[in-house]
């Protein structure tokens, strides 16, 4: 975990450069003091940081080796250079996606705090090749402007919320290797599925409807191994379907996306376990971990929405 505060430009550049990539900080002509705050976590193939400067600044980065995503948590930013096109404005609910091989320029408003992700290029491209079933024939480029309220990226926005909480309060879960690998996979899959890129049309090309038997196998896997770190991509690979075919099959058979079904199965299994557990021997956290849920705050909220009571209520109600 990296946590730092800098009021000197050289120090600020050094700290951000160590966590992400080399950069140059332009303070312009304003006299407001620099008050940079950064907290970040570096996982295998994924770096997550929460960054603010306390005043308006312009950051020019070196040429990137990996993919980067900047999502404002407050305030506004204007980004350019990370793609062959005009600058884009971002605010909470939107994000900017930067590709490798290009420098970028980001103007931060004084009130702007951003969640910044650096995602391994090789990991993203390898996962895309798995989705496509062949090697990439051309450069992978994402559309730079990401709408986190769109139907395809809403789940990714929830994941960003979890990551923002982890870096703000100190890592509680994702510094564990198994959880970190799961989070990295969800970030990559969510980006490839949720944001348009040069291979999206090929990924979304019409496919034969998923056989009911294949969807049934996927459903059985979710029930039998609900504690595993499932993603849509991994589940599709397990039953030899494309992601699109699996999604359409789940909508046809159970009326919801695969990951929504995984969440519901985990919630019901947790309810069953809490209902027969004894409070002096079992905790809500133990049950959540047992069914594959790693974020207790979101678990409690989802459980209450589903069943009208908190997990602790179920645990402490005599059977």
C-alpha positions in Angstrom: 0.0 0.0 0.0 1.4 3.4 -1.0 0.2 6.5 0.9 1.8 9.9 0.4 1.2 13.6 0.6 3.3 16.1 -1.3 3.4 19.9 -1.4 6.5 20.1 -3.6 6.2 19.6 -7.4 9.2 17.3 -7.7 8.1 15.1 -4.8 4.6 14.8 -6.3 6.0 13.8 -9.7 8.2 11.3 -8.1 5.5 9.6 -6.0 3.0 9.4 -9.0 5.8 8.2 -11.2 6.8 5.4 -8.9 3.2 4.1 -8.6 2.1 4.7 -12.2 4.5 6.2 -14.9 6.8 9.2 -15.3 5.0 12.5 -15.5 5.5 16.2 -15.6 3.4 18.5 -13.4 2.4 22.0 -14.7 1.1 24.3 -12.0 0.3 27.1 -14.4 0.2 30.7 -13.1 -2.0 30.2 -10.1 -0.6 30.7 -6.6 -2.7 28.1 -4.8 -0.5 25.7 -2.8 0.0 22.2 -4.1 -1.4 19.6 -1.7 -1.2 16.2 -3.5 -2.7 13.2 -1.7 -2.3 9.7 -3.1 -3.1 6.2 -1.9 -2.6 3.2 -4.0 -2.3 -0.6 -4.2 -0.2 -2.5 -6.7 -1.4 -6.0 -7.5 0.0 -8.5 -10.0 -0.9 -6.8 -13.3 -3.2 -4.1 -11.8 -2.4 -0.9 -10.0 -5.2 1.1 -8.3 -4.7 4.6 -6.9 -6.8 7.4 -5.5 -5.2 10.8 -6.4 -5.9 14.5 -5.9 -3.7 17.6 -6.1 -5.7 20.1 -4.1 -5.5 22.7 -6.9 -5.8 22.9 -10.6 -2.9 21.3 -12.4 -2.0 19.7 -15.8 -0.2 16.4 -15.8 1.7 15.2 -18.9 2.7 11.6 -18.7 5.4 9.6 -20.5 4.4 7.1 -23.2 2.3 4.4 -21.5 3.2 0.7 -21.7 -0.2 -0.4 -20.3 -3.9 0.5 -20.4 -5.0 3.2 -18.0 -8.4 4.3 -16.8 -9.1 7.5 -14.9 -12.5 7.8 -13.2 -13.3 11.1 -11.3 -14.7 10.5 -7.9 -15.3 14.3 -7.6 -14.7 17.3 -9.7 -13.8 17.4 -13.4 -10.9 16.5 -15.6 -10.0 17.1 -19.3 -7.9 14.5 -21.0 -6.2 14.2 -24.3 -3.2 12.6 -26.1 -3.9 9.0 -25.0 -5.8 8.4 -28.3 -5.8 9.9 -31.8 -8.7 12.2 -31.3 -10.0 15.3 -29.5 -9.9 15.9 -25.7 -12.7 14.6 -23.5 -14.3 15.9 -20.4 -14.9 13.6 -17.5 -16.8 13.9 -14.2 -18.3 11.4 -11.7 -20.1 8.7 -13.7 -17.7 8.8 -16.6 -14.1 7.7 -17.2 -11.3 8.2 -19.6 -9.6 5.1 -21.1 -6.0 5.5 -22.3 -4.1 3.0 -24.5 -0.5 2.0 -24.5 2.1 3.6 -26.7 1.1 7.2 -26.3 1.7 10.0 -23.8 -1.3 11.7 -22.2 -2.2 15.1 -20.9 -4.8 15.5 -18.1 -6.0 18.8 -16.7 -7.3 18.4 -13.2 -9.8 20.9 -11.6 -8.9 21.9 -8.1 -11.8 19.8 -6.7 -10.9 16.7 -8.8 -10.1 13.4 -7.1 -9.7 10.5 -9.5 -9.5 6.7 -9.2 -6.7 5.7 -11.5 -6.2 2.2 -12.8 -3.2 0.8 -14.7 -3.9 -2.5 -16.2 -1.3 -4.8 -17.8 -1.4 -4.7 -21.6 -0.4 -8.3 -21.9 -3.1 -9.5 -19.5 -5.8 -7.5 -21.4 -4.7 -8.8 -24.8 -4.4 -12.4 -23.6 -7.9 -12.3 -22.2 -9.2 -10.8 -25.4 -7.5 -13.6 -27.4 -9.3 -16.1 -25.2 -12.6 -14.4 -25.8 -12.0 -14.3 -29.6 -10.4 -17.7 -29.9 -7.5 -16.4 -32.0 -4.5 -14.1 -31.8 -5.0 -10.4 -32.2 -4.5 -9.2 -35.8 -4.4 -5.5 -35.1 -3.9 -3.0 -32.3 -6.5 -3.0 -29.5 -7.9 0.5 -29.0 -10.8 1.4 -26.7 -13.1 4.3 -27.2 -11.7 6.9 -24.8 -14.9 8.2 -23.2 -16.6 5.6 -20.9 -20.1 6.1 -19.6 -20.3 4.3 -16.3 -24.1 4.5 -16.3 -24.6 2.5 -19.5 -26.1 -0.9 -19.2 -22.9 -2.7 -20.2 -20.7 -0.8 -17.7 -22.9 -0.4 -14.6 -21.4 -3.5 -13.0 -17.9 -2.1 -13.6 -18.9 1.1 -11.9 -19.8 -1.0 -8.8 -16.4 -2.6 -8.9 -14.7 0.8 -9.1 -16.6 1.7 -6.0 -15.2 -1.3 -4.2 -11.7 -0.4 -5.3 -12.1 3.2 -4.3 -13.1 2.1 -0.8 -10.1 -0.3 -0.6 -7.5 2.4 -1.4 -9.3 5.1 0.7 -9.4 3.0 3.9 -6.5 0.7 3.4 -6.7 -2.7 1.8 -9.0 -5.1 3.6 -9.3 -7.8 1.0 -7.7 -7.2 -2.3 -4.2 -7.5 -0.9 -4.9 -11.2 -0.4 -3.5 -13.0 -3.5 -6.7 -15.0 -4.3 -8.9 -12.0 -4.0 -6.5 -9.8 -5.9 -6.4 -12.2 -8.8 -10.2 -12.3 -8.8 -10.5 -8.5 -8.8 -7.9 -8.2 -11.6 -10.0 -10.6 -13.7 -13.2 -8.7 -13.1 -11.5 -5.4 -14.0 -10.2 -6.8 -17.3 -13.4 -8.7 -18.3 -15.5 -5.7 -17.3 -13.4 -3.4 -19.5 -13.4 -5.7 -22.5 -17.2 -6.4 -22.3 -18.3 -3.0 -21.0 -16.3 -0.6 -23.2 -16.4 -0.4 -27.0 -13.1 -1.3 -28.7 -11.7 -2.3 -32.0 -12.8 -6.0 -31.5 -16.2 -5.3 -29.9 -18.1 -6.0 -33.2 -16.3 -9.3 -33.6 -17.1 -10.2 -30.0 -20.7 -9.3 -30.5 -21.1 -10.9 -33.9 -24.2 -13.1 -34.1 -23.7 -16.5 -32.6 -25.7 -19.6 -32.5 -28.1 -19.7 -29.5 -26.5 -21.4 -26.6 -27.8 -25.0 -26.2 -30.0 -25.4 -23.2 -27.7 -28.2 -22.0 -24.6 -25.9 -22.0 -26.5 -23.2 -20.0 -27.7 -25.9 -17.6 -24.1 -27.0 -17.0 -23.1 -23.4 -16.3 -26.0 -23.1 -13.8 -25.0 -26.3 -12.1 -21.4 -25.0 -11.8 -22.6 -21.9 -10.1 -24.6 -23.9 -7.6 -22.0 -26.5 -7.0 -19.0 -24.1 -6.8 -20.6 -20.8 -5.7 -17.5 -19.8 -3.7 -15.3 -19.8 -6.8 -14.2 -16.4 -8.3 -16.6 -16.6 -11.3 -16.6 -14.0 -14.0 -18.7 -14.1 -17.2 -15.6 -15.0 -19.2 -14.5 -17.8 -17.0 -17.9 -19.3 -16.8 -18.3 -19.2 -20.6 -15.0 -20.9 -21.0 -15.9 -23.7 -18.6 -18.9 -24.6 -20.7 -17.3 -23.9 -24.1 -19.6 -21.0 -25.1 -18.8 -17.4 -26.2 -19.5 -14.7 -23.7 -22.4 -13.4 -25.8 -24.0 -16.9 -26.2 -23.7 -17.4 -22.4 -25.3 -14.1 -21.7 -28.2 -14.7 -24.1 -28.6 -18.2 -22.7 -28.9 -17.0 -19.1 -31.4 -14.3 -20.1 -33.4 -17.0 -21.9 -33.3 -19.6 -19.1 -33.2 -17.6 -15.9 -34.1 -14.0 -17.0 -30.9 -12.3 -15.7 -27.2 -11.9 -16.6 -24.8 -14.6 -15.4 -23.1 -12.6 -12.7 -26.5 -11.5 -11.3 -27.4 -15.1 -11.1 -24.1 -15.9 -9.3 -24.9 -13.2 -6.8 -28.4 -14.5 -6.1 -27.1 -18.1 -5.6 -24.5 -16.8 -3.2 -27.1 -14.8 -1.2 -29.5 -17.7 -0.9 -26.7 -20.1 0.1 -25.6 -17.6 2.7 -29.2 -17.4 4.0 -29.4 -21.1 4.3 -26.1 -21.3 6.2 -26.9 -18.4 8.5 -30.3 -19.9 9.3 -28.7 -23.1 10.8 -25.6 -21.5 12.3 -25.1 -20.6 16.0 -24.0 -17.0 16.7 -21.4 -18.1 19.3 -19.6 -20.3 16.8 -20.2 -18.5 13.4 -19.8 -14.9 12.2 -21.4 -13.2 9.2 -18.0 -12.7 7.7 -17.2 -16.4 7.9 -20.4 -17.3 6.0 -19.8 -14.6 3.4 -16.4 -15.8 2.7 -17.6 -19.4 2.5 -20.0 -18.6 -0.3 -17.6 -16.5 -2.2 -18.5 -13.0 -1.1 -15.6 -10.8 -0.2 -17.1 -7.3 0.4 -19.1 -7.3 3.6 -20.7 -3.9 3.2 -22.1 -4.7 -0.2 -23.1 -8.2 1.0 -25.2 -6.7 3.9 -26.9 -4.2 1.6 -27.7 -6.8 -1.1 -28.9 -9.3 1.6 -31.3 -6.8 3.0 -32.6 -5.9 -0.4 -33.2 -9.6 -1.2 -34.6 -10.8 2.2 -35.8 -7.7 4.1 -33.3 -8.2 6.9 -29.6 -8.0 7.6 -27.4 -11.1 7.7 -26.9 -10.6 11.4 -30.7 -10.7 11.9 -30.9 -14.1 10.3 -27.9 -15.4 12.3 -29.3 -14.2 15.6 -32.9 -15.4 15.0 -33.5 -18.8 16.8 -34.1 -21.6 14.3 
